[in-house]
Amino acid sequence: MTKTMTVGALVALLGAATTPARAELSAEQLAKITQNPLGNLISVPFQNNTNLHFGPQKNTQDVLNIEPIIPFEVNSDWNIITRTIVPVIWMPDLAPTVKAVNGIGDTVFTAWLSPAKPGKWIWGAGPVVQAPTDSDTRLGNRNWGLGPSVVIVHLDHASPWVFGMLVNNIWSLSSNQSGGSYNHGVIQPGINYNFKNGVYLTSSPMITVDWRAASSQQWTVPVGAGIGKVFRLGGKLPVNLQLSGYYNVVSPTNSSDWTIRAQVQFLFPK
């Protein structure tokens, strides 16, 4: 890994029909790249998830995910796309004697190996690592975790649709229950419809499963959608704004019923 993606690699990602340099990409083209977890440019999303009616006292939990995405060129055939998720969590009162706490949760790092010159179907696979960076035991686990992650995306520059799916599963590397032994997975489908001016409609629910929980408490299955727009701040820096809402049709006891997701993503094309 020697440097970030070249202009040529980005053009290949968007398809053979794409010819403009990064600086000339339209808002619609930039929006499509942001909808691809293997998007071939440096970006820094700040994704805030407000979880309503959380916990036994039905308070509000808030999770701000800071998610820098940095691509690297391995050679002319392969790239590695890295994503680091650092959650900043506000945990509300869970009981009269269990007061609110805020701080950093566990960091999740993923590195996908992906072809440098894909067609309309783009794929990536690699490890996902969970690091015990939590500042309080209520905000994470005290065990390292490791597992596989796979992404597949359909991106056709001639079509307004972008869709795909991300799947991973992480197992704790220690079975020490006091340290937070875990086995959990994520399935995140995504479907987007893009308009010419950088406005898009999106649905990207994060389905989660806790394999160690009782069968009736394992799954969280949200449904919902939102709207976003890519524009150039000051006419130069591309920014992606998004707002969406998701209702949990299946969820464990005392989890939230609604999540309001707001995101600002700064894009750094070269």
Residue pairs with C-beta under 8 A, 6 or more apart in sequence:
1 72
1 73
1 74
1 80
2 72
2 73
3 72
3 73
4 42
4 70
4 71
4 72
4 73
4 270
5 40
5 41
5 71
5 72
5 73
5 79
6 73
7 21
7 22
7 270
9 40
9 73
9 79
9 116
9 117
10 22
10 33
10 40
10 41
10 269
11 18
11 19
11 20
11 21
12 116
12 117
12 118
13 33
13 36
13 38
13 39
13 40
13 118
13 122
13 155
14 29
14 32
14 33
14 155
14 157
15 119
15 120
15 155
15 156
15 157
15 158
17 157
17 158
18 29
18 157
22 41
22 269
22 270
23 269
23 270
25 33
25 269
26 196
26 198
27 197
27 198
27 229
27 230
27 231
27 232
27 238
28 160
28 194
28 195
28 196
28 197
28 198
28 230
29 157
30 198
30 230
30 238
30 240
30 267
30 269
31 192
31 194
31 198
31 200
31 228
31 229
31 230
31 240
32 155
32 157
32 162
32 192
32 194
33 39
33 40
33 41
33 267
34 43
34 230
34 240
34 265
34 267
35 153
35 155
35 162
35 190
35 192
35 194
35 200
35 202
36 122
36 153
36 155
36 162
36 164
37 69
37 81
37 83
37 112
37 124
37 151
37 153
37 164
37 166
38 81
38 112
38 114
38 122
38 123
38 124
38 151
38 153
39 69
39 71
39 81
40 71
40 79
40 81
41 71
41 267
41 268
41 269
41 270
42 68
42 69
42 70
42 71
42 267
42 268
43 68
43 69
43 240
43 265
43 266
43 267
43 268
44 66
44 67
44 68
44 69
44 265
44 266
44 268
45 65
45 66
45 67
45 69
45 240
45 263
45 264
45 265
45 266
46 64
46 65
46 66
46 67
46 263
46 264
46 265
47 64
47 65
47 67
47 261
47 262
47 263
48 62
48 63
48 64
48 65
48 261
48 262
48 263
49 62
49 63
49 64
49 65
49 259
49 260
49 261
50 60
50 61
50 62
50 259
50 260
50 261
50 262
51 60
51 61
51 62
51 63
51 255
51 256
51 258
51 259
52 60
52 256
52 257
52 258
52 259
52 260
53 59
53 60
53 256
53 257
53 258
54 60
54 61
54 92
54 254
54 255
54 256
55 61
55 92
55 93
55 94
55 254
56 94
56 95
56 254
57 92
57 93
57 94
57 95
59 92
59 93
59 100
60 92
61 89
61 90
61 91
61 92
61 256
62 89
62 90
63 87
63 88
63 89
63 90
63 105
64 87
64 88
64 89
65 85
65 86
65 87
65 88
66 85
66 86
66 87
66 88
67 83
67 84
67 85
67 86
68 83
68 84
69 81
69 82
69 83
70 81
70 82
71 79
71 80
71 81
71 82
72 79
72 80
72 81
72 82
73 79
73 116
74 80
74 113
74 116
75 116
76 116
77 115
77 116
77 117
78 113
78 114
78 115
78 116
79 113
79 114
79 115
79 116
80 111
80 112
80 113
80 114
80 126
81 111
81 112
81 114
81 124
82 109
82 110
82 111
82 112
83 109
83 110
83 112
84 107
84 108
84 109
84 110
85 107
85 108
85 109
86 104
86 105
86 107
86 133
87 104
87 105
87 106
87 107
87 139
88 102
88 103
88 104
88 105
89 102
89 103
89 104
89 105
89 139
90 100
90 102
91 100
91 101
91 102
91 136
91 138
91 139
92 100
93 99
93 100
94 138
101 136
101 138
101 139
103 134
103 135
103 136
103 139
104 133
104 134
104 135
104 139
105 133
105 134
105 139
105 140
106 130
106 131
106 132
106 133
106 134
106 139
106 140
106 141
106 145
107 130
107 131
107 133
108 128
108 129
108 130
108 131
108 170
109 128
109 129
109 131
110 126
110 127
110 128
110 129
110 149
110 168
111 126
111 127
112 124
112 125
112 126
112 149
112 151
113 124
113 125
113 126
114 122
114 123
114 124
114 125
114 151
115 122
115 123
120 154
120 155
120 156
121 152
121 153
121 154
122 151
122 152
122 153
122 154
122 155
122 164
123 150
123 151
123 152
123 153
124 150
124 151
124 152
125 148
125 149
125 150
125 151
126 148
126 149
127 146
127 147
127 148
127 149
128 146
128 147
128 148
128 149
128 168
128 170
129 144
129 145
129 146
130 141
130 144
130 145
130 146
130 170
130 172
131 144
132 140
132 141
132 142
132 143
132 144
132 180
133 140
134 140
134 141
134 142
137 180
140 180
141 172
141 179
141 180
141 181
141 182
142 178
142 179
142 180
143 172
143 173
143 174
143 176
143 179
143 180
143 181
143 182
144 172
144 173
144 174
145 170
145 171
145 172
145 173
145 182
146 170
146 171
146 173
147 168
147 169
147 170
147 171
148 168
148 169
149 166
149 167
149 168
150 166
150 167
150 168
151 164
151 165
151 166
151 167
152 164
152 165
153 162
153 163
153 164
154 161
154 162
154 163
154 164
155 162
155 164
160 193
160 194
160 195
161 191
161 192
161 193
161 194
162 190
162 191
162 192
162 194
163 189
163 190
163 191
163 192
164 189
164 190
165 187
165 188
165 189
165 190
166 186
166 187
166 188
166 190
167 185
167 186
167 187
167 188
168 185
168 186
169 183
169 184
169 185
169 186
170 182
170 183
170 184
170 185
171 182
171 183
172 179
172 180
172 181
172 182
172 183
174 181
175 181
181 212
182 210
182 212
183 210
183 211
183 212
184 208
184 209
184 210
184 211
184 212
185 208
185 209
185 211
186 206
186 207
186 208
186 209
187 207
187 208
187 209
188 204
188 205
188 206
188 207
189 203
189 204
189 205
189 207
190 202
190 203
190 204
191 202
191 203
191 204
192 200
192 201
192 202
192 203
192 204
193 200
193 201
193 202
194 200
197 229
198 229
198 230
198 231
199 227
199 228
199 229
200 227
200 228
200 229
200 230
201 225
201 226
201 227
202 225
202 226
202 227
202 228
202 242
202 244
203 224
203 225
203 226
203 244
204 244
205 221
205 222
205 223
205 224
205 246
206 222
207 219
207 220
207 221
207 222
208 219
208 220
209 218
209 219
209 220
210 217
210 218
210 252
211 218
213 252
217 252
217 253
218 252
219 250
219 251
219 252
220 248
220 250
220 251
220 252
220 255
221 248
221 249
221 250
221 251
222 246
222 247
222 248
222 249
222 259
223 246
223 247
223 249
224 244
224 245
224 246
224 247
224 259
225 244
225 245
226 242
226 243
226 244
226 245
226 261
227 242
227 243
227 244
228 240
228 241
228 242
228 243
228 244
228 263
229 240
229 241
229 242
230 238
230 239
230 240
230 241
230 267
231 238
231 239
231 241
232 238
232 239
233 239
237 266
237 267
237 268
238 266
238 267
238 269
239 264
239 265
239 266
239 267
240 263
240 264
240 265
240 267
241 263
241 264
241 265
242 261
242 262
242 263
242 265
243 260
243 261
243 262
243 263
244 260
244 261
245 258
245 259
245 260
245 261
246 258
246 259
246 261
247 257
247 258
248 255
248 256
248 257
248 258
248 259
251 257
